[in-house]
C-alpha cells in the first residue's frame, strides 16, 4: 500500500483597504437678503425647515458616550478542501487452477513443485527410463508454467527422472524422492494413463567447473555425466559445457563422479576419456578443471 501524504491548508486573510475619510465640500453662502426693516433675515438652509414661531424646544444635551463602533469586518477564509483519497484497486479473488496436460490413454502425467512453498517449477525435463536395464531413455517431456507434464508411453515398467535446468537452485531426483535410480519406484503402464507421478524438488548446492583440451583451450558442448557411486554408479543428471567450456548443476550432499566426454562422442559407452570426483557437503563449490586428452 502506498502511503498517503497529509495535505495542509493555508489560511488566506483578506484585509480591507483603509483610506482617509472623504473631505466634505464647503458650501459658499450667498449674501443675506435685506429685510424691509433693514434687519437681517434668518438664513434658511435648504435642508432645514423655516423657523417656528412657537416657543423654542429644549435641546437635549449632547451625549458624552462615544458612537457605537461598527462591528469588525470578518476575515474571509479560503474554503477547506479535503484531500482526495484514491480507493485501493479491487482485490482479485480469482484463483489460478493448474491445468494438467491431457493424460494420454497410455502414459503418465504429474506436476513438479518446490519443497516448502509448493511453487510450480517450469522447464524441468522429465526423463522416462526403462526400469531394467537402466537407464535407456524411452521418452521425455518438459514441465510447463504450472509445473505440469504428460508423457505417452507404451505398456511397460519405467523409472522417472526429474532434471531441473542447470541454473535452477533445485537438485534433480527420481520419482518418490531419491537422487539415483537405485531405490527409485517403478511405474507400470498397462493400457491406461497413470496420473499423480509428481515430484517435490528440494534446494541443493551448486557445483561448477570447466573442461579444457591439452592446450588449455576451453571445450564447448562436451557431455558431462553426473553419477552416484554410492548407488552403484547410477545416473543423476547429464550436462553440456557452454561456449566458454563451463558447466553448472545443483546437487544434494554426497559424493559424485563426473564423467567427461569429447563433443563428438556419443556418451556413454565405454570408459570416459576424463573424469573427477566431487564431494558436496553443505556448500557450493568449484571443481578443478577437467582436461580432455
C-alpha positions in Angstrom: 0.0 0.0 0.0 1.2 3.4 -0.8 1.4 6.0 2.0 -0.9 9.0 1.8 0.7 12.4 2.3 -1.2 14.8 4.6 -2.2 17.9 2.7 -2.0 21.2 4.7 -4.4 24.1 4.1 -3.1 27.7 4.2 -5.4 30.4 5.7 -5.7 33.4 3.5 -6.7 36.6 5.3 -8.2 39.2 3.0 -7.7 42.6 4.6 -9.9 45.6 3.7 -8.0 48.6 2.3 -8.4 51.6 4.6 -8.1 55.1 3.1 -8.6 58.7 4.6 -12.2 59.8 5.2 -13.7 61.9 2.4 -13.3 65.6 2.7 -16.6 67.5 2.9 -17.1 70.2 0.4 -17.5 73.8 1.8 -20.7 75.5 0.6 -20.3 79.2 -0.4 -23.1 81.2 1.3 -24.9 83.8 -0.8 -25.2 87.3 0.7 -28.1 87.5 3.0 -31.1 89.5 1.6 -32.2 92.6 3.5 -35.4 92.7 5.2 -37.8 95.7 4.7 -36.9 96.9 8.2 -33.3 96.7 7.5 -32.7 93.8 9.8 -31.0 90.6 8.6 -33.4 87.9 7.7 -32.5 84.5 9.1 -30.6 82.3 6.8 -32.6 79.3 5.9 -30.6 76.2 5.0 -32.1 74.4 2.0 -32.2 71.3 4.2 -33.7 73.0 7.3 -37.4 73.9 7.7 -38.3 77.6 8.3 -38.0 78.7 11.9 -41.1 78.1 14.0 -42.8 80.9 15.8 -43.6 78.7 18.8 -41.5 78.6 21.9 -38.1 77.1 21.2 -37.8 73.4 22.1 -35.4 72.5 24.8 -32.4 70.9 23.2 -31.3 67.7 24.7 -27.8 67.7 26.0 -25.3 66.0 23.7 -24.5 62.5 24.9 -21.0 62.0 26.2 -21.0 58.4 25.1 -18.8 57.6 22.1 -20.6 56.5 19.0 -21.2 52.8 18.7 -18.3 51.1 17.0 -19.0 49.3 13.8 -18.6 45.5 14.0 -15.2 44.5 12.7 -15.0 43.1 9.2 -15.0 39.4 9.2 -11.9 38.0 7.6 -12.6 35.9 4.6 -11.4 32.3 5.0 -10.5 30.2 2.0 -12.7 27.1 1.8 -11.0 24.0 3.2 -10.8 21.2 0.6 -10.5 17.7 1.9 -7.7 15.7 0.2 -8.9 13.1 -2.3 -8.0 9.6 -1.2 -7.8 7.2 -4.1 -9.7 3.9 -3.5 -7.4 0.8 -3.4 -7.6 -1.3 -6.5 -10.0 -4.2 -6.2 -8.5 -7.4 -5.0 -9.0 -10.3 -7.4 -10.4 -13.3 -5.8 -9.8 -15.5 -8.9 -7.6 -18.4 -8.2 -5.3 -19.8 -10.8 -6.1 -23.5 -11.1 -3.2 -25.6 -12.7 -4.2 -27.1 -15.9 -2.7 -30.6 -16.2 -2.0 -31.7 -19.8 -4.3 -34.3 -21.1 -3.4 -37.7 -19.8 -2.5 -40.0 -22.7 -4.5 -43.2 -23.0 -1.3 -45.0 -22.1 1.3 -43.0 -20.3 2.0 -40.8 -17.2 1.3 -37.2 -16.0 2.0 -35.1 -13.0 3.3 -31.8 -11.6 6.7 -30.6 -10.3 6.8 -28.2 -7.4 9.2 -26.7 -4.9 9.7 -28.0 -1.4 8.4 -25.7 1.3 6.5 -23.3 -0.9 4.6 -25.5 -3.4 5.5 -23.1 -6.2 5.4 -24.6 -9.7 8.8 -25.3 -11.3 8.8 -24.8 -15.1 11.3 -26.2 -17.7 12.1 -29.4 -15.7 12.9 -32.2 -18.1 11.1 -35.4 -17.2 13.0 -38.4 -18.5 11.4 -41.8 -18.6 13.8 -44.7 -18.5 13.3 -48.4 -18.8 13.3 -49.8 -15.2 15.6 -52.7 -16.3 18.1 -52.4 -17.6 18.6 -48.7 -16.6 18.9 -46.1 -17.9 17.9 -46.1 -21.6 15.7 -43.2 -22.4 12.2 -44.1 -23.6 10.6 -40.6 -23.7 10.9 -37.2 -22.2 8.8 -34.0 -21.7 9.3 -30.6 -20.1 7.1 -29.1 -17.4 5.0 -26.0 -18.4 4.4 -22.7 -16.5 2.3 -24.5 -13.8 4.9 -27.4 -13.4 2.7 -29.9 -15.3 3.7 -32.5 -17.8 2.3 -35.6 -19.6 4.2 -38.4 -21.5 2.7 -41.0 -23.8 4.2 -44.4 -23.2 3.8 -48.0 -24.4 3.0 -50.6 -21.9 5.9 -51.4 -19.6 7.7 -50.7 -16.3 9.6 -47.4 -16.0 11.5 -45.1 -13.6 11.1 -41.4 -13.9 13.9 -38.8 -13.5 13.2 -35.1 -12.9 16.1 -32.8 -14.1 15.8 -29.1 -13.5 17.6 -26.5 -15.6 21.3 -26.1 -14.8 20.7 -22.7 -13.3 18.0 -23.9 -11.0 18.5 -23.9 -7.2 16.8 -27.3 -7.0 18.6 -30.7 -7.3 17.5 -33.5 -9.6 15.7 -36.6 -8.3 13.8 -39.7 -9.2 10.2 -40.3 -8.5 9.4 -40.6 -4.8 12.4 -38.5 -3.7 15.6 -40.4 -4.3 18.7 -39.0 -6.0 19.6 -42.0 -8.1 17.9 -44.9 -9.9 18.8 -47.2 -7.0 15.7 -47.2 -4.8 13.6 -45.3 -7.4 10.0 -46.6 -7.5 9.0 -48.1 -10.8 5.8 -47.0 -12.6 3.9 -49.7 -14.5 1.8 -48.6 -17.6 -0.7 -51.1 -18.9 -3.2 -49.8 -21.4 -4.2 -46.9 -19.1 -2.9 -43.5 -18.2 -1.2 -43.1 -14.7 -1.7 -39.7 -13.1 -0.1 -38.3 -10.0 3.6 -39.0 -10.9 4.6 -35.8 -9.1 7.9 -34.5 -7.7 8.8 -32.1 -4.9 12.3 -30.8 -5.6 14.5 -29.6 -2.7 17.3 -27.0 -2.9 20.8 -28.2 -3.2 24.4 -26.8 -3.6 26.0 -25.5 -6.8 28.8 -27.5 -8.4 30.6 -25.8 -11.3 33.7 -26.3 -13.3 35.4 -26.1 -16.7 36.5 -28.5 -19.4 39.7 -27.8 -21.5 41.8 -29.6 -24.1 45.6 -30.4 -23.7 46.4 -26.8 -24.8 44.2 -25.3 -22.1 41.6 -24.1 -24.6 38.0 -24.4 -23.3 36.0 -27.1 -24.9 32.3 -26.3 -25.6 29.4 -28.8 -26.0 31.3 -31.5 -24.1 29.0 -34.0 -22.3 29.4 -34.1 -18.5 27.5 -37.0 -16.9 27.0 -37.0 -13.1 26.7 -40.4 -11.4 26.3 -41.5 -7.8 29.0 -44.1 -6.9 27.2 -44.9 -3.6 24.2 -46.1 -5.7 26.2 -48.3 -8.0 27.2 -45.5 -10.3 23.6 -44.6 -11.0 22.8 -41.8 -13.4 21.9 -38.4 -11.7 21.9 -35.8 -14.4 23.5 -35.0 -17.8 25.1 -31.7 -18.7 26.7 -30.0 -21.7 29.5 -27.4 -21.4 28.7 -23.8 -22.6 30.8 -21.9 -25.2 33.3 -21.0 -22.6 33.8 -24.6 -21.6 31.9 -24.2 -18.3 29.2 -26.4 -16.7 27.0 -26.0 -13.7 24.5 -28.0 -11.8 22.9 -28.3 -8.3 23.3 -31.4 -6.2 22.4 -32.7 -2.8 25.1 -33.7 -0.2 27.1 -36.7 -1.3 30.0 -38.0 -3.4 29.6 -37.8 -7.2 31.6 -38.9 -10.1 31.7 -36.6 -13.2 32.4 -38.3 -16.5 33.5 -36.0 -19.3 33.4 -36.9 -23.0 34.6 -35.2 -26.2 31.9 -33.3 -28.1 32.0 -35.8 -30.9 31.4 -38.8 -28.6 28.1 -40.4 -28.0 28.0 -40.9 -24.3 28.2 -43.1 -22.7 29.6 -46.4 -24.0 33.0 -47.4 -22.6 35.0 -45.6 -20.0 35.1 -41.7 -20.3 38.3 -40.1 -21.5 38.3 -37.9 -18.4 36.6 -37.8 -15.0 36.8 -36.5 -11.5 35.2 -37.0 -8.1 33.3 -34.2 -6.3 32.2 -34.2 -2.6 29.3 -32.0 -1.8 29.0 -31.2 1.9 26.7 -28.2 2.7 28.3 -25.6 0.4 28.7 -24.6 -3.2 32.0 -25.4 -4.8 34.1 -25.1 -7.9 35.6 -28.3 -9.2 39.1 -28.5 -10.6 39.4 -28.1 -14.4 39.0 -31.3 -16.4 41.4 -31.9 -19.3 40.3 -33.9 -22.3 43.2 -35.8 -24.0 
